[in-house]
Amino acid sequence: MFGEAMHSKQLLRMGMSAVAWEILRIGAQKALLRSGKFPADVARELGISFACTIHAIIASVLSLYLVAVESRPDSLYRRFDLAQVTYAISSGFFAWDLYAVLFVDKFDVGFLIHAVSCLLCYVFGQFPFLNYWGAYFLLFELSTPLLHLRKAMLLTGNKSSPWFAFVEKAFALAFFVARIAVGIPMSAMVWQDLLDLLKSPHKVHSHFVVYFYLVANTALCGLNVFWFWNMVKKKLAGAGSKKIKPT
C-alpha cells in the first residue's frame, strides 16, 4: 500500500518538509510581530499564508517541469525520480497543513477534508503509483499564491486598492483554469485509467488505494466546484447590490 513512502529516504524527506513549513510559518509570524504593524491574529494568518505560498510555488515549478519533459506513461506504476521528491515535499506540506487546520488556523471542515485527502494522495503516490498524474493535480496549486495575496490584502486593509480587484479576478481565473477547466477533464481521464486497472485485479497493488483515489478525486473536485460556485455567487450578489444612479 505504501511502498517507497515507508523507505527511510522518503520518510526523512517528508519529515524535513513538514518541519520546514512550520519554521517558515513561525519565522514569518515573528517577523511581522516584531515590525509592530500587525496584531497577533493577522500575523498568525499571514504566517500560514507565507508557508502555503512558498509550497505552491515549489510544487508548481517541479510539477510543470515533470509534465513538460515526460510523456504520459503506459503504466500507472511508472516511477519518476522527480515525482518521488516532489510528492515527499508535498506530503510533508499537507501533514503540516493538517496540523495547521487542527491547531493553528481557524477550523474549517472543507480545509480539513482537503488536507487529509491530499496528504494520503501524495503518500500513496510514492508507492510509486500515479507518479505522472499526481504532478498534474499538484498544478491546482497554481491558483494558491493569488489566493493568499488576496487574503493578505484583505487582512492588511487594502481592499480598496485598485490592485485588489485585479488580484481577485486573476485568482478566480487561475482557479477556474487550473482546478475546473483542466482539473475536471484530467480527473475524468484518471478515473478511466483507474477503472481500466480494476479490470485486471491481479495487477492492482492495493484495491483500497485505487478506490481511495476515486473517492478522494471526486471529493476534491466537488470542493473545487463548490468553492468556485461560491465565488460566482458572491460576485453576482455584489453586482446585484449595486444601485443604479438616476440619470
C-alpha angles and dihedrals in degrees: 000000000000101000112165092006086080094050114111094242093055093043089052091049092050093047093048090048094052092049092047093057092051091049090051092048095049093043093052092044093051092046090053092047092050090054088064091219099102134058117233097259093051092047090051094052093044089050090055091047091052093055092045092050094051091050091048091053094047094045093046094049094048093045094047090052092050096050091043097054101032128064124219107283124228091233131056087216096060109131124222119188092213091051091053091052092044094049092049089053092048094043088056090048095051090047087055090044090055089051090049093050092050102038113013114030130045109287116253125174093213092053090046092054089046094051095047094044094048093045093054093041093057095040092051089044090065091068074081099261129140089000091157099042094046090065090058091053092049085062085075081082090072089088095048100083090054091047091056093041088056090047091050091051090052093047093049095048098252098127091115092055114113086232092062094070090048093050091046093052092043090052093049090049094047091047092050095046098043101036105026112022094038102018099057097048089046089051090053090053092050090048089054092049092048093047090049089051091053089058086070102048093176089064094054115101093198127003089197091059093048093050090044090057091050092051095040093049090051092048094048093046088048090052091049092051090046093050093046092048089052089054090051093047092050091048092049091046090051092049091048093051094058111106118228110236115233114250 
